[in-house]
Structures are given as C-alpha cells and as structure tokens.
Amino acid sequence: MDKTKKRKNKIYIGNKAFDVVLIIFMLLMCVIFLYPFLNVLSVSFSSNSMITTGQVTFFPREFNLESYKVLFDAENILRAYGNTIVIAAATTILNLVLNSLVAYVLMVPEFCLKKPLSIIILITMFFTGGTVPTYLLIQNLGLLNSWWALILPNAVSAYNIFLYKAFFKGISPEIREAAKIDGAGELTILTRIYAPLSKALYATFGLFSVVGVWNNYYEALLYIKDADKQPIQMILRKIVFSFTTTSMGDAQAMIGHGKLNQLSVQYACIIAAILPILCIYPFVQKYFAQGMQVGAVKG
C-alpha cells in the first residue's frame, strides 16, 4: 500500500511539474506572438521623438493620433473600405454556397457523373492557367476594372469542395434517406439539414475567405484601374510605399519637420488593415477549432 501511495504521489508531482513547465512555455509563446502586435499598435500612437529614440515597446509614448489623421485624410480611404467589405462579403457568400452545392452533388451516391467531375476538379488543384492566361480570360469576359474580376476567380476552391464533401459524408446517410421519404428535395436537404449541421465548417471557411480577400492586393493591382473601385489594400499600399495620394504632401512635410514619423504612418496602415478581421474573429472563434479538425476526423 505504501509503495502504491508513493508511486501515485510521484505521478501527481510529475504531472504538476509538467503543468508548470507547460504554463511557463505558453506564457513565453504568448509574449513572443503578442509583442509584435503590441509594438505596432504602440508605435502607431506614439510621437516621432519617442519612435526615433527607440523608447516605444509595449505601450504608446507621448500619445498622439497624427498618423491616423493622415491615414484617414487620404483620398478614397473610406470608399475603399466600403469596396472591400462588398467584395469580401460577395466572395464569401458565393464561396460558401457554390462549394457546398458542388460538394453535396459529389457526395450523393446516385449522381452518375461524380467520378469524372471529381477528377476534373482534382486536376485544378495541381495545374493552374497562370497570371497571363487568367488576365486574358478576365479581359475577354469583359470583367476588367470591375469587382467581378476579384470575386469570380475566388468563388470556388477545389480544396474546399473536397473538405465539404468529406464532412457531408460524415453525416449519417439515414438522415438524408428519412428526409427523402418525407418528400424533401435535395436542395431542401442541403439547406435544412446539412447546412445547420455544418456550422463549424461554414464559419471556418468563411473566415478564411474573408481574410484572403481582405489581404489581397495583387489581383486588384492587375485588374482594377479606377481609383473609386479599388479595395482598401491598394490605398494602404500607396501610403506605405509611395505616399502618392492627394493628402500625402502634407504628411511628407510633417515628416520632414519631425512632427510625424513615417514608421508610425505605416504601422497605422497595418492596424487599419487588420482591425476589421480582429473584430470578426471573436464571433466565429467557437467554431474555428472544430472546423480546423474537419480534414483529420472526417473521412
């Protein structure tokens, strides 16, 4: 009995020691991951003298809003925010709807063309047309300088389709059969049964879609020439790299006189770019961990 008790005590002490080491490690990782973000946030709110002398770390020094004033005085910035919201919302809705429709069709056992269609979709995961053929296609379709040039190419993803299909196959087929016996059509089964059971999947891929569109500027650089139709990343890119917008002349003068730090303006652009995503994430976070496991646990 004494030996058993001692063994249990050793195991308990070992588990406690492991927990302490794990907590310390996770705290260190939190500091490593949070410091860059806190530093960027602090620099964007700090004065030029504090930034130049390297005194800004976790908290703003000599708090000021000049960088954000310059940023939101830039031409078309609010319009660009609205453009990006429309593009991201349209792309995400199309992505979720079309991917789930195709995946459901491929999952249905009675569909006779599911094997050749799966092969065709699979090929697109390994071979793409490239930038020049894609540009020519967009041009021939008359989509240049329109939001559709940014929305349609991202509306369907072969990788997402196969994950949707795997998740749908994990749902008991008896549920679908029972619904069909009750007279439900395939669209009704998808929207009333499969979609509600796949909230984690939709939330995860919806977040991925929003983030991908929000951070994308390369396609807008290729296809969108009208400044009134450009997304937010194009405006921020101009501010960060060239200061070519209308109000940047005043900003350059302030930088020259030491009233404003260029790094502060660039970091303010970073905060402006990531803030909407940070606001969205808490609402889908509870589904995110479940959705990330889809490919591992659904066959």
C-alpha positions as YAML, in Angstrom:
chain: A
units: angstrom
residues:
- id: 1
  name: MET
  ca: [0.00, 0.00, 0.00]
- id: 2
  name: ASP
  ca: [2.84, 2.37, 0.90]
- id: 3
  name: LYS
  ca: [4.59, 1.65, -2.40]
- id: 4
  name: THR
  ca: [1.38, 2.28, -4.35]
- id: 5
  name: LYS
  ca: [0.78, 5.54, -2.49]
- id: 6
  name: LYS
  ca: [4.36, 6.70, -3.12]
- id: 7
  name: ARG
  ca: [4.00, 5.84, -6.81]
- id: 8
  name: LYS
  ca: [0.78, 7.85, -7.03]
- id: 9
  name: ASN
  ca: [2.44, 10.79, -5.28]
- id: 10
  name: LYS
  ca: [5.34, 10.70, -7.76]
- id: 11
  name: ILE
  ca: [2.91, 10.64, -10.68]
- id: 12
  name: TYR
  ca: [0.95, 13.54, -9.16]
- id: 13
  name: ILE
  ca: [4.12, 15.59, -8.59]
- id: 14
  name: GLY
  ca: [5.32, 14.78, -12.10]
- id: 15
  name: ASN
  ca: [2.00, 15.91, -13.60]
- id: 16
  name: LYS
  ca: [2.09, 19.12, -11.59]
- id: 17
  name: ALA
  ca: [5.67, 19.83, -12.68]
- id: 18
  name: PHE
  ca: [4.72, 19.22, -16.31]
- id: 19
  name: ASP
  ca: [1.74, 21.59, -15.95]
- id: 20
  name: VAL
  ca: [4.01, 24.31, -14.54]
- id: 21
  name: VAL
  ca: [6.53, 23.90, -17.38]
- id: 22
  name: LEU
  ca: [3.71, 23.92, -19.93]
- id: 23
  name: ILE
  ca: [2.18, 27.09, -18.47]
- id: 24
  name: ILE
  ca: [5.56, 28.87, -18.48]
- id: 25
  name: PHE
  ca: [6.16, 27.78, -22.07]
- id: 26
  name: MET
  ca: [2.73, 29.00, -23.20]
- id: 27
  name: LEU
  ca: [3.25, 32.34, -21.45]
- id: 28
  name: LEU
  ca: [6.55, 32.77, -23.28]
- id: 29
  name: MET
  ca: [4.85, 31.92, -26.56]
- id: 30
  name: CYS
  ca: [2.13, 34.47, -25.82]
- id: 31
  name: VAL
  ca: [4.76, 37.16, -25.26]
- id: 32
  name: ILE
  ca: [6.54, 36.19, -28.50]
- id: 33
  name: PHE
  ca: [3.31, 36.34, -30.52]
- id: 34
  name: LEU
  ca: [1.77, 39.39, -28.85]
- id: 35
  name: TYR
  ca: [4.84, 41.64, -28.70]
- id: 36
  name: PRO
  ca: [4.97, 42.44, -32.46]
- id: 37
  name: PHE
  ca: [1.28, 43.37, -32.48]
- id: 38
  name: LEU
  ca: [1.52, 45.48, -29.31]
- id: 39
  name: ASN
  ca: [4.64, 47.17, -30.65]
- id: 40
  name: VAL
  ca: [2.96, 48.01, -33.95]
- id: 41
  name: LEU
  ca: [-0.08, 49.37, -32.09]
- id: 42
  name: SER
  ca: [2.10, 51.41, -29.71]
- id: 43
  name: VAL
  ca: [4.26, 52.89, -32.46]
- id: 44
  name: SER
  ca: [1.19, 53.96, -34.43]
- id: 45
  name: PHE
  ca: [0.03, 56.02, -31.41]
- id: 46
  name: SER
  ca: [3.45, 57.41, -30.38]
- id: 47
  name: SER
  ca: [5.27, 60.65, -31.17]
- id: 48
  name: ASN
  ca: [8.14, 60.96, -33.62]
- id: 49
  name: SER
  ca: [10.74, 61.68, -30.91]
- id: 50
  name: MET
  ca: [9.83, 58.56, -28.92]
- id: 51
  name: ILE
  ca: [9.93, 56.36, -32.02]
- id: 52
  name: THR
  ca: [13.21, 57.79, -33.28]
- id: 53
  name: THR
  ca: [14.93, 57.25, -29.93]
- id: 54
  name: GLY
  ca: [13.60, 53.67, -29.68]
- id: 55
  name: GLN
  ca: [11.62, 54.21, -26.47]
- id: 56
  name: VAL
  ca: [8.40, 52.57, -27.69]
- id: 57
  name: THR
  ca: [7.87, 48.93, -26.69]
- id: 58
  name: PHE
  ca: [4.55, 47.63, -25.31]
- id: 59
  name: PHE
  ca: [2.82, 50.95, -24.67]
- id: 60
  name: PRO
  ca: [2.48, 54.24, -26.61]
- id: 61
  name: ARG
  ca: [4.78, 57.09, -25.58]
- id: 62
  name: GLU
  ca: [3.61, 60.70, -25.90]
- id: 63
  name: PHE
  ca: [0.24, 59.56, -27.23]
- id: 64
  name: ASN
  ca: [-0.98, 61.22, -30.45]
- id: 65
  name: LEU
  ca: [-3.30, 60.48, -33.36]
- id: 66
  name: GLU
  ca: [-1.44, 62.26, -36.17]
- id: 67
  name: SER
  ca: [-0.70, 59.03, -38.03]
- id: 68
  name: TYR
  ca: [-4.37, 58.04, -38.09]
- id: 69
  name: LYS
  ca: [-5.38, 61.57, -39.06]
- id: 70
  name: VAL
  ca: [-3.04, 61.37, -42.05]
- id: 71
  name: LEU
  ca: [-4.29, 57.89, -42.88]
- id: 72
  name: PHE
  ca: [-8.00, 58.76, -42.88]
- id: 73
  name: ASP
  ca: [-7.39, 62.04, -44.69]
- id: 74
  name: ALA
  ca: [-6.07, 60.02, -47.62]
- id: 75
  name: GLU
  ca: [-8.15, 60.16, -50.77]
- id: 76
  name: ASN
  ca: [-10.79, 57.43, -51.21]
- id: 77
  name: ILE
  ca: [-9.87, 55.58, -47.99]
- id: 78
  name: LEU
  ca: [-13.44, 55.30, -46.69]
- id: 79
  name: ARG
  ca: [-14.75, 54.39, -50.13]
- id: 80
  name: ALA
  ca: [-12.02, 51.74, -50.36]
- id: 81
  name: TYR
  ca: [-13.16, 50.28, -47.03]
- id: 82
  name: GLY
  ca: [-16.69, 50.03, -48.39]
- id: 83
  name: ASN
  ca: [-15.44, 48.45, -51.63]
- id: 84
  name: THR
  ca: [-13.51, 45.82, -49.72]
- id: 85
  name: ILE
  ca: [-16.47, 44.97, -47.50]
- id: 86
  name: VAL
  ca: [-18.68, 44.46, -50.56]
- id: 87
  name: ILE
  ca: [-16.05, 42.36, -52.36]
- id: 88
  name: ALA
  ca: [-15.28, 40.25, -49.28]
- id: 89
  name: ALA
  ca: [-18.96, 39.66, -48.49]
- id: 90
  name: ALA
  ca: [-19.86, 38.73, -52.08]
- id: 91
  name: THR
  ca: [-16.85, 36.43, -52.45]
- id: 92
  name: THR
  ca: [-17.52, 34.69, -49.12]
- id: 93
  name: ILE
  ca: [-21.22, 34.12, -49.83]
- id: 94
  name: LEU
  ca: [-20.51, 32.76, -53.31]
- id: 95
  name: ASN
  ca: [-17.67, 30.63, -51.97]
- id: 96
  name: LEU
  ca: [-19.80, 29.03, -49.26]
- id: 97
  name: VAL
  ca: [-22.83, 28.49, -51.49]
- id: 98
  name: LEU
  ca: [-21.08, 27.15, -54.60]
- id: 99
  name: ASN
  ca: [-18.58, 24.95, -52.76]
- id: 100
  name: SER
  ca: [-21.29, 23.35, -50.64]
- id: 101
  name: LEU
  ca: [-23.54, 22.79, -53.68]
- id: 102
  name: VAL
  ca: [-20.78, 21.07, -55.66]
- id: 103
  name: ALA
  ca: [-19.66, 19.04, -52.64]
- id: 104
  name: TYR
  ca: [-23.21, 17.87, -51.94]
- id: 105
  name: VAL
  ca: [-23.64, 16.74, -55.55]
- id: 106
  name: LEU
  ca: [-20.36, 14.78, -55.39]
- id: 107
  name: MET
  ca: [-21.47, 13.19, -52.13]
- id: 108
  name: VAL
  ca: [-24.82, 11.92, -53.47]
- id: 109
  name: PRO
  ca: [-24.40, 8.20, -54.33]
- id: 110
  name: GLU
  ca: [-26.94, 8.32, -57.20]
- id: 111
  name: PHE
  ca: [-25.09, 11.02, -59.16]
- id: 112
  name: CYS
  ca: [-23.63, 9.19, -62.16]
- id: 113
  name: LEU
  ca: [-21.02, 11.83, -63.12]
- id: 114
  name: LYS
  ca: [-19.47, 12.28, -59.69]
- id: 115
  name: LYS
  ca: [-16.27, 10.36, -60.53]
- id: 116
  name: PRO
  ca: [-15.33, 12.24, -63.76]
- id: 117
  name: LEU
  ca: [-16.36, 15.55, -62.16]
- id: 118
  name: SER
  ca: [-14.19, 14.79, -59.11]
- id: 119
  name: ILE
  ca: [-11.22, 14.08, -61.40]
- id: 120
  name: ILE
  ca: [-11.73, 17.35, -63.29]
- id: 121
  name: ILE
  ca: [-11.91, 19.31, -60.03]
- id: 122
  name: LEU
  ca: [-8.87, 17.47, -58.66]
- id: 123
  name: ILE
  ca: [-6.79, 18.42, -61.72]
- id: 124
  name: THR
  ca: [-7.34, 22.10, -60.96]
- id: 125
  name: MET
  ca: [-5.57, 21.62, -57.61]
- id: 126
  name: PHE
  ca: [-2.32, 20.73, -59.40]
- id: 127
  name: PHE
  ca: [-2.46, 22.82, -62.58]
- id: 128
  name: THR
  ca: [-3.44, 26.47, -62.98]
- id: 129
  name: GLY
  ca: [-3.57, 28.71, -66.00]
- id: 130
  name: GLY
  ca: [-1.06, 31.23, -64.65]
- id: 131
  name: THR
  ca: [-1.20, 35.00, -64.45]
- id: 132
  name: VAL
  ca: [-1.14, 35.87, -68.17]
- id: 133
  name: PRO
  ca: [-3.85, 33.40, -69.32]
- id: 134
  name: THR
  ca: [-6.01, 34.41, -66.35]
- id: 135
  name: TYR
  ca: [-5.60, 38.08, -67.22]
- id: 136
  name: LEU
  ca: [-6.54, 37.39, -70.86]
- id: 137
  name: LEU
  ca: [-9.59, 35.42, -69.73]
- id: 138
  name: ILE
  ca: [-10.72, 38.24, -67.44]
- id: 139
  name: GLN
  ca: [-10.18, 40.70, -70.29]
- id: 140
  name: ASN
  ca: [-12.11, 38.60, -72.85]
- id: 141
  name: LEU
  ca: [-15.01, 38.21, -70.42]
- id: 142
  name: GLY
  ca: [-15.19, 41.99, -70.08]
- id: 143
  name: LEU
  ca: [-14.52, 41.92, -66.35]
- id: 144
  name: LEU
  ca: [-11.53, 44.27, -66.26]
- id: 145
  name: ASN
  ca: [-11.94, 47.23, -63.92]
- id: 146
  name: SER
  ca: [-14.92, 45.65, -62.17]
- id: 147
  name: TRP
  ca: [-15.40, 43.95, -58.82]
- id: 148
  name: TRP
  ca: [-16.35, 40.71, -60.58]
- id: 149
  name: ALA
  ca: [-12.70, 40.31, -61.60]
- id: 150
  name: LEU
  ca: [-11.90, 39.94, -57.89]
- id: 151
  name: ILE
  ca: [-15.00, 37.98, -56.87]
- id: 152
  name: LEU
  ca: [-15.48, 35.26, -59.50]
- id: 153
  name: PRO
  ca: [-11.92, 33.80, -59.57]
- id: 154
  name: ASN
  ca: [-12.18, 33.19, -55.81]
- id: 155
  name: ALA
  ca: [-15.76, 31.90, -55.81]
- id: 156
  name: VAL
  ca: [-14.86, 28.18, -56.00]
- id: 157
  name: SER
  ca: [-11.99, 26.26, -54.39]
- id: 158
  name: ALA
  ca: [-11.25, 22.61, -55.27]
- id: 159
  name: TYR
  ca: [-9.60, 22.04, -51.88]
- id: 160
  name: ASN
  ca: [-12.65, 23.37, -50.04]
- id: 161
  name: ILE
  ca: [-15.00, 21.25, -52.15]
- id: 162
  name: PHE
  ca: [-13.29, 18.03, -51.11]
- id: 163
  name: LEU
  ca: [-13.34, 19.06, -47.44]
- id: 164
  name: TYR
  ca: [-17.04, 19.89, -47.67]
- id: 165
  name: LYS
  ca: [-17.62, 16.53, -49.33]
- id: 166
  name: ALA
  ca: [-15.71, 14.70, -46.57]
- id: 167
  name: PHE
  ca: [-17.70, 16.50, -43.89]
- id: 168
  name: PHE
  ca: [-21.04, 15.80, -45.57]
- id: 169
  name: LYS
  ca: [-20.17, 12.10, -45.92]
- id: 170
  name: GLY
  ca: [-19.57, 12.02, -42.17]
- id: 171
  name: ILE
  ca: [-23.23, 12.91, -41.58]
- id: 172
  name: SER
  ca: [-25.39, 9.81, -41.19]
- id: 173
  name: PRO
  ca: [-26.92, 8.87, -44.59]
- id: 174
  name: GLU
  ca: [-30.06, 7.67, -42.80]
- id: 175
  name: ILE
  ca: [-30.92, 11.31, -42.10]
- id: 176
  name: ARG
  ca: [-30.94, 12.07, -45.83]
- id: 177
  name: GLU
  ca: [-32.95, 8.95, -46.62]
- id: 178
  name: ALA
  ca: [-35.54, 9.82, -43.96]
- id: 179
  name: ALA
  ca: [-35.86, 13.34, -45.35]
- id: 180
  name: LYS
  ca: [-36.38, 11.98, -48.88]
- id: 181
  name: ILE
  ca: [-39.08, 9.62, -47.62]
- id: 182
  name: ASP
  ca: [-40.82, 12.66, -46.10]
- id: 183
  name: GLY
  ca: [-40.77, 14.31, -49.53]
- id: 184
  name: ALA
  ca: [-37.83, 16.72, -49.13]
- id: 185
  name: GLY
  ca: [-35.88, 17.64, -52.27]
- id: 186
  name: GLU
  ca: [-32.09, 17.66, -52.49]
- id: 187
  name: LEU
  ca: [-31.87, 21.45, -52.06]
- id: 188
  name: THR
  ca: [-34.13, 21.30, -49.01]
- id: 189
  name: ILE
  ca: [-31.99, 18.53, -47.50]
- id: 190
  name: LEU
  ca: [-28.83, 20.57, -48.05]
- id: 191
  name: THR
  ca: [-30.22, 23.85, -46.68]
- id: 192
  name: ARG
  ca: [-32.39, 22.48, -43.85]
- id: 193
  name: ILE
  ca: [-30.29, 19.53, -42.63]
- id: 194
  name: TYR
  ca: [-26.69, 19.53, -43.85]
- id: 195
  name: ALA
  ca: [-26.01, 23.26, -43.61]
- id: 196
  name: PRO
  ca: [-27.18, 23.60, -39.96]
- id: 197
  name: LEU
  ca: [-25.06, 20.56, -39.03]
- id: 198
  name: SER
  ca: [-22.03, 22.15, -40.71]
- id: 199
  name: LYS
  ca: [-21.85, 25.49, -38.87]
- id: 200
  name: ALA
  ca: [-18.22, 24.93, -37.86]
- id: 201
  name: LEU
  ca: [-17.28, 24.20, -41.46]
- id: 202
  name: TYR
  ca: [-19.02, 27.28, -42.83]
- id: 203
  name: ALA
  ca: [-17.61, 29.54, -40.12]
- id: 204
  name: THR
  ca: [-14.03, 28.33, -40.68]
- id: 205
  name: PHE
  ca: [-14.03, 28.61, -44.45]
- id: 206
  name: GLY
  ca: [-16.00, 31.83, -44.31]
- id: 207
  name: LEU
  ca: [-13.29, 33.34, -42.12]
- id: 208
  name: PHE
  ca: [-10.55, 32.05, -44.45]
- id: 209
  name: SER
  ca: [-12.36, 33.57, -47.42]
- id: 210
  name: VAL
  ca: [-12.82, 36.96, -45.77]
- id: 211
  name: VAL
  ca: [-9.17, 37.10, -44.65]
- id: 212
  name: GLY
  ca: [-7.91, 36.05, -48.08]
- id: 213
  name: VAL
  ca: [-9.95, 38.69, -49.90]
- id: 214
  name: TRP
  ca: [-9.23, 41.39, -47.32]
- id: 215
  name: ASN
  ca: [-5.45, 40.90, -47.56]
- id: 216
  name: ASN
  ca: [-5.33, 40.53, -51.35]
- id: 217
  name: TYR
  ca: [-3.99, 43.46, -53.35]
- id: 218
  name: TYR
  ca: [-2.19, 41.71, -56.25]
- id: 219
  name: GLU
  ca: [-5.36, 40.91, -58.22]
- id: 220
  name: ALA
  ca: [-6.68, 44.43, -57.65]
- id: 221
  name: LEU
  ca: [-3.34, 45.77, -58.90]
- id: 222
  name: LEU
  ca: [-3.80, 43.77, -62.12]
- id: 223
  name: TYR
  ca: [-7.50, 44.24, -62.81]
- id: 224
  name: ILE
  ca: [-8.73, 47.45, -61.13]
- id: 225
  name: LYS
  ca: [-7.61, 50.78, -62.61]
- id: 226
  name: ASP
  ca: [-10.42, 53.05, -61.41]
- id: 227
  name: ALA
  ca: [-9.49, 54.54, -58.04]
- id: 228
  name: ASP
  ca: [-13.15, 54.59, -56.95]
- id: 229
  name: LYS
  ca: [-13.33, 50.78, -57.26]
- id: 230
  name: GLN
  ca: [-10.05, 49.89, -55.55]
- id: 231
  name: PRO
  ca: [-10.06, 47.89, -52.27]
- id: 232
  name: ILE
  ca: [-8.50, 49.12, -49.06]
- id: 233
  name: GLN
  ca: [-5.22, 47.25, -49.58]
- id: 234
  name: MET
  ca: [-4.47, 49.27, -52.71]
- id: 235
  name: ILE
  ca: [-4.88, 52.55, -50.85]
- id: 236
  name: LEU
  ca: [-2.79, 51.35, -47.92]
- id: 237
  name: ARG
  ca: [-0.14, 50.10, -50.34]
- id: 238
  name: LYS
  ca: [0.15, 53.55, -51.86]
- id: 239
  name: ILE
  ca: [0.50, 55.14, -48.43]
- id: 240
  name: VAL
  ca: [3.09, 52.64, -47.21]
- id: 241
  name: PHE
  ca: [5.30, 52.55, -50.29]
- id: 242
  name: SER
  ca: [4.98, 55.80, -52.17]
- id: 243
  name: PHE
  ca: [2.82, 58.42, -50.34]
- id: 244
  name: THR
  ca: [1.26, 59.30, -53.71]
- id: 245
  name: THR
  ca: [-2.30, 60.09, -52.63]
- id: 246
  name: THR
  ca: [-3.53, 63.68, -52.61]
- id: 247
  name: SER
  ca: [-3.06, 64.34, -48.90]
- id: 248
  name: MET
  ca: [0.39, 62.80, -48.67]
- id: 249
  name: GLY
  ca: [2.13, 66.09, -49.47]
- id: 250
  name: ASP
  ca: [1.19, 67.45, -46.03]
- id: 251
  name: ALA
  ca: [2.33, 64.20, -44.43]
- id: 252
  name: GLN
  ca: [5.73, 64.38, -46.11]
- id: 253
  name: ALA
  ca: [6.11, 67.96, -44.90]
- id: 254
  name: MET
  ca: [5.30, 66.88, -41.34]
- id: 255
  name: ILE
  ca: [7.83, 64.05, -41.61]
- id: 256
  name: GLY
  ca: [10.43, 66.50, -42.88]
- id: 257
  name: HIS
  ca: [9.83, 68.81, -39.92]
- id: 258
  name: GLY
  ca: [9.99, 65.94, -37.42]
- id: 259
  name: LYS
  ca: [6.32, 66.21, -36.41]
- id: 260
  name: LEU
  ca: [5.42, 62.82, -37.85]
- id: 261
  name: ASN
  ca: [7.27, 59.55, -38.22]
- id: 262
  name: GLN
  ca: [6.91, 57.57, -41.44]
- id: 263
  name: LEU
  ca: [7.06, 54.30, -39.50]
- id: 264
  name: SER
  ca: [4.12, 55.47, -37.40]
- id: 265
  name: VAL
  ca: [2.04, 56.04, -40.54]
- id: 266
  name: GLN
  ca: [2.98, 52.63, -41.93]
- id: 267
  name: TYR
  ca: [2.06, 50.92, -38.66]
- id: 268
  name: ALA
  ca: [-1.24, 52.80, -38.60]
- id: 269
  name: CYS
  ca: [-1.91, 51.28, -42.03]
- id: 270
  name: ILE
  ca: [-1.25, 47.82, -40.59]
- id: 271
  name: ILE
  ca: [-3.73, 48.40, -37.75]
- id: 272
  name: ALA
  ca: [-6.31, 49.74, -40.21]
- id: 273
  name: ALA
  ca: [-5.88, 46.61, -42.33]
- id: 274
  name: ILE
  ca: [-6.19, 44.01, -39.57]
- id: 275
  name: LEU
  ca: [-8.72, 45.69, -37.25]
- id: 276
  name: PRO
  ca: [-11.87, 44.51, -39.11]
- id: 277
  name: ILE
  ca: [-10.62, 40.90, -39.08]
- id: 278
  name: LEU
  ca: [-9.91, 41.15, -35.36]
- id: 279
  name: CYS
  ca: [-13.49, 42.32, -34.87]
- id: 280
  name: ILE
  ca: [-14.92, 39.38, -36.85]
- id: 281
  name: TYR
  ca: [-12.82, 36.61, -35.30]
- id: 282
  name: PRO
  ca: [-14.41, 36.53, -31.79]
- id: 283
  name: PHE
  ca: [-17.81, 35.72, -33.33]
- id: 284
  name: VAL
  ca: [-16.53, 32.64, -35.20]
- id: 285
  name: GLN
  ca: [-13.81, 31.56, -32.78]
- id: 286
  name: LYS
  ca: [-16.01, 28.95, -31.08]
- id: 287
  name: TYR
  ca: [-16.46, 27.16, -34.42]
- id: 288
  name: PHE
  ca: [-12.90, 27.65, -35.61]
- id: 289
  name: ALA
  ca: [-11.27, 24.80, -33.63]
- id: 290
  name: GLN
  ca: [-13.95, 22.36, -34.78]
- id: 291
  name: GLY
  ca: [-13.62, 23.40, -38.40]
- id: 292
  name: MET
  ca: [-9.84, 23.05, -38.38]
- id: 293
  name: GLN
  ca: [-10.23, 19.36, -37.49]
- id: 294
  name: VAL
  ca: [-12.51, 18.58, -40.45]
- id: 295
  name: GLY
  ca: [-9.82, 17.10, -42.67]
- id: 296
  name: ALA
  ca: [-8.46, 14.96, -39.85]
- id: 297
  name: VAL
  ca: [-11.59, 13.38, -38.42]
- id: 298
  name: LYS
  ca: [-13.98, 13.20, -41.36]
- id: 299
  name: GLY
  ca: [-13.36, 10.52, -43.96]
...
